[in-house]
Amino acid sequence: MLLDSQKQNQYSDFSMALDEQLRWVRPPLQDRSQKTMERLLVAAETCIIEVGIERATIAEIAKRADSSVGAFYARFSDKDALLRCLLDRFVYEAKATMDAAMRTELWEEASVELLCTKLLGFLSKVLQERRLFVIALSKASMDDASFADFRGALSMHAAAGLGRLVEARDVTIRGPELEKAMRVVSWVCLAVLETGCVQSTPTLGGLTHEEFLVELGTMIVAYLGLDIDQPL
């Protein structure tokens, strides 16, 4: 019993250490003009997250960025141009975040269960924190197919990261071939969690968000044919 308690404490400590590592990455910008642009983009994203794209005014965005409406129009022709730039920035930062979150050395002691729980929880948290921004991107992608490309870009990048995690361990997937499997897992997770974020209901499929993430992780493990306690 004492050994089980010690293992549980070690698991808890390791889990908390992972939480400290899983954070949104915003690469630093050095150029002065880039910093001006970044202030406008940060202000715009904040406004959209708070009130939505329709109610986010250019005047308020400029004010929050400590800039001017003229400076805004010097960089963006309209809100659609702003949203496209925000999308490019979101994809860039999301890829950097994935690279940081899926470093192989970060998960050396993690079981499949812990990896699924932590990564799915982190992805859900990131989307929920940016809910109205995600809704704006989802609506834009329905009106303009070019906006929908961001899903494929993020899914492929996530698939590559997951593939590296598996290849770095002596793990055998009893399901489909690795590359194809990682693409399916990444696409399903992003699509399901984006849908849950847009709906913003207290439950998903009649389950709490936490219960839903556990079941989603269980489905992934079963699809890949992995042992849930196996180190990944």
C-alpha positions as CSV (number, residue, x, y, z in Angstrom):
1,M,0.0,0.0,0.0
2,L,2.9,2.4,0.8
3,L,4.4,1.6,-2.6
4,D,1.1,2.4,-4.3
5,S,0.9,5.7,-2.4
6,Q,4.5,6.6,-3.4
7,K,3.7,5.8,-7.0
8,Q,0.6,7.9,-6.9
9,N,2.5,10.8,-5.4
10,Q,5.2,10.5,-8.1
11,Y,2.4,10.4,-10.8
12,S,0.8,13.5,-9.3
13,D,4.1,15.4,-9.2
14,F,4.9,14.4,-12.8
15,S,1.4,15.4,-13.9
16,M,1.7,18.8,-12.3
17,A,5.2,19.3,-13.8
18,L,3.6,18.6,-17.2
19,D,0.9,21.2,-16.6
20,E,3.6,23.9,-16.1
21,Q,5.2,22.9,-19.5
22,L,2.0,22.9,-21.5
23,R,1.5,26.6,-22.4
24,W,0.6,28.7,-25.4
25,V,3.8,29.8,-27.2
26,R,4.0,33.3,-28.6
27,P,7.5,33.7,-30.3
28,P,9.2,37.1,-29.6
29,L,9.3,39.7,-32.3
30,Q,12.4,41.9,-32.7
31,D,11.6,44.3,-35.5
32,R,9.9,47.6,-34.4
33,S,7.3,47.5,-37.2
34,Q,6.5,43.9,-36.3
35,K,5.9,45.0,-32.7
36,T,3.5,47.6,-33.9
37,M,1.7,45.0,-35.9
38,E,1.7,42.6,-33.0
39,R,0.1,45.2,-30.7
40,L,-2.7,45.6,-33.2
41,L,-3.1,41.9,-33.6
42,V,-3.1,41.3,-29.8
43,A,-5.7,44.0,-29.3
44,A,-7.8,42.6,-32.1
45,E,-7.7,39.1,-30.8
46,T,-8.5,40.3,-27.3
47,C,-11.5,42.2,-28.6
48,I,-12.8,39.3,-30.6
49,I,-12.3,36.9,-27.7
50,E,-14.3,39.3,-25.4
51,V,-17.1,40.5,-27.7
52,G,-16.9,38.6,-31.0
53,I,-15.8,39.7,-34.5
54,E,-19.1,41.5,-35.3
55,R,-18.9,43.8,-32.2
56,A,-15.1,44.3,-32.3
57,T,-14.7,47.8,-33.7
58,I,-11.6,49.1,-35.5
59,A,-11.6,52.2,-33.3
60,E,-11.6,50.0,-30.1
61,I,-8.8,47.8,-31.5
62,A,-6.7,50.8,-32.4
63,K,-7.3,52.3,-28.9
64,R,-6.3,49.1,-27.1
65,A,-3.2,48.9,-29.3
66,D,-2.3,52.4,-28.3
67,S,-2.4,53.2,-32.0
68,S,-4.8,55.0,-34.5
69,V,-7.4,54.1,-37.0
70,G,-5.1,55.4,-39.7
71,A,-2.4,53.1,-38.6
72,F,-4.8,50.2,-38.7
73,Y,-5.9,51.0,-42.3
74,A,-2.2,51.4,-43.2
75,R,-1.9,47.7,-42.5
76,F,-5.3,46.2,-43.1
77,S,-7.9,47.0,-45.8
78,D,-10.8,45.8,-43.7
79,K,-11.8,43.3,-41.0
80,D,-11.5,40.4,-43.3
81,A,-7.9,41.2,-44.0
82,L,-7.4,41.6,-40.3
83,L,-9.0,38.2,-39.6
84,R,-6.8,36.5,-42.3
85,C,-3.7,38.0,-40.7
86,L,-4.9,36.8,-37.3
87,L,-5.5,33.3,-38.7
88,D,-1.9,33.2,-40.1
89,R,-0.6,34.3,-36.7
90,F,-2.8,31.8,-34.9
91,V,-1.5,28.9,-37.1
92,Y,2.1,30.0,-36.6
93,E,1.8,30.2,-32.8
94,A,-0.3,26.9,-32.7
95,K,2.5,25.1,-34.5
96,A,5.1,26.5,-32.2
97,T,2.9,25.5,-29.2
98,M,2.6,21.9,-30.6
99,D,6.3,21.6,-31.1
100,A,6.9,22.7,-27.4
101,A,4.1,20.4,-26.1
102,M,5.2,17.3,-28.0
103,R,8.9,17.3,-27.3
104,T,9.8,13.7,-26.9
105,E,11.8,14.3,-23.7
106,L,8.8,15.8,-22.0
107,W,6.9,12.5,-22.2
108,E,9.6,10.0,-21.5
109,E,7.9,8.8,-18.2
110,A,4.3,9.3,-19.4
111,S,1.9,6.5,-20.0
112,V,-0.5,6.5,-23.0
113,E,-3.3,7.4,-20.6
114,L,-1.5,10.4,-19.2
115,L,-0.4,11.7,-22.6
116,C,-3.9,11.5,-24.0
117,T,-5.4,13.1,-20.9
118,K,-2.9,16.0,-20.8
119,L,-2.7,16.8,-24.5
120,L,-6.5,16.6,-25.0
121,G,-7.1,18.7,-21.9
122,F,-4.5,21.3,-23.1
123,L,-6.0,21.5,-26.6
124,S,-9.5,21.9,-25.1
125,K,-8.3,24.6,-22.8
126,V,-6.6,26.5,-25.6
127,L,-9.7,26.5,-27.7
128,Q,-12.1,27.4,-24.9
129,E,-9.9,30.4,-23.9
130,R,-10.2,31.7,-27.5
131,R,-13.8,30.6,-28.0
132,L,-15.2,33.7,-29.8
133,F,-12.0,33.8,-32.0
134,V,-12.5,30.2,-32.9
135,I,-16.1,30.9,-33.8
136,A,-15.0,33.8,-36.0
137,L,-12.6,31.5,-37.8
138,S,-15.2,28.8,-38.2
139,K,-17.7,31.2,-39.7
140,A,-15.1,32.6,-42.0
141,S,-14.2,29.1,-43.2
142,M,-17.8,28.5,-44.2
143,D,-17.9,31.7,-46.4
144,D,-14.4,31.4,-47.8
145,A,-12.8,28.0,-48.5
146,S,-9.3,29.4,-48.1
147,F,-9.9,30.0,-44.4
148,A,-10.6,26.3,-44.0
149,D,-7.0,25.4,-44.9
150,F,-5.9,26.2,-41.3
151,R,-7.5,23.0,-40.1
152,G,-5.5,20.9,-42.5
153,A,-2.3,22.7,-41.6
154,L,-2.7,22.2,-37.9
155,S,-3.9,18.7,-38.2
156,M,-0.9,17.6,-40.3
157,H,1.5,19.4,-38.0
158,A,-0.1,17.7,-35.0
159,A,0.1,14.3,-36.8
160,A,3.8,14.7,-37.4
161,G,4.4,15.6,-33.7
162,L,2.4,12.6,-32.5
163,G,4.3,10.4,-35.0
164,R,7.6,11.5,-33.5
165,L,6.4,10.7,-30.0
166,V,5.5,7.1,-31.1
167,E,8.7,6.6,-33.1
168,A,10.9,7.7,-30.2
169,R,9.6,4.8,-28.1
170,D,9.6,1.0,-28.6
171,V,5.8,1.0,-29.2
172,T,3.9,-1.1,-31.7
173,I,0.7,0.1,-33.1
174,R,-1.6,-2.8,-33.7
175,G,-4.0,-0.7,-35.8
176,P,-3.4,1.1,-39.1
177,E,0.0,2.3,-40.4
178,L,1.5,5.0,-38.2
179,E,1.3,8.1,-40.5
180,K,-2.3,7.4,-41.5
181,A,-3.3,6.7,-37.9
182,M,-1.8,10.0,-36.6
183,R,-3.6,12.0,-39.3
184,V,-6.9,10.4,-38.4
185,V,-6.3,11.0,-34.6
186,S,-5.2,14.6,-35.1
187,W,-8.1,15.5,-37.4
188,V,-10.8,13.8,-35.2
189,C,-9.5,15.5,-32.0
190,L,-9.3,19.0,-33.6
191,A,-12.7,18.7,-35.3
192,V,-14.5,17.3,-32.2
193,L,-13.0,19.8,-29.8
194,E,-13.6,22.8,-32.2
195,T,-17.2,21.7,-32.5
196,G,-17.5,21.5,-28.7
197,C,-15.9,24.9,-28.4
198,V,-18.3,26.6,-30.9
199,Q,-21.3,25.0,-29.2
200,S,-20.2,26.2,-25.8
201,T,-22.6,23.8,-24.0
202,P,-21.9,22.5,-20.4
203,T,-21.9,19.0,-21.8
204,L,-20.7,17.2,-24.9
205,G,-22.8,14.2,-25.9
206,G,-24.4,14.2,-22.5
207,L,-21.1,14.1,-20.7
208,T,-19.1,16.8,-18.9
209,H,-16.1,18.1,-20.8
210,E,-13.8,16.2,-18.5
211,E,-15.7,12.9,-19.0
212,F,-15.8,13.4,-22.7
213,L,-12.1,14.0,-23.0
214,V,-11.4,10.7,-21.0
215,E,-13.7,8.8,-23.4
216,L,-12.1,10.4,-26.4
217,G,-8.7,9.4,-25.1
218,T,-9.9,5.8,-24.6
219,M,-11.2,5.7,-28.2
220,I,-7.8,6.9,-29.5
221,V,-6.0,4.2,-27.5
222,A,-8.4,1.5,-28.7
223,Y,-8.0,2.7,-32.3
224,L,-4.2,2.5,-32.1
225,G,-4.3,-0.8,-30.3
226,L,-2.2,0.4,-27.4
227,D,-2.0,-0.6,-23.8
228,I,-3.3,2.3,-21.8
229,D,-0.6,1.9,-19.1
230,Q,2.2,1.5,-21.7
231,P,4.9,4.2,-21.6
232,L,4.8,6.2,-24.8
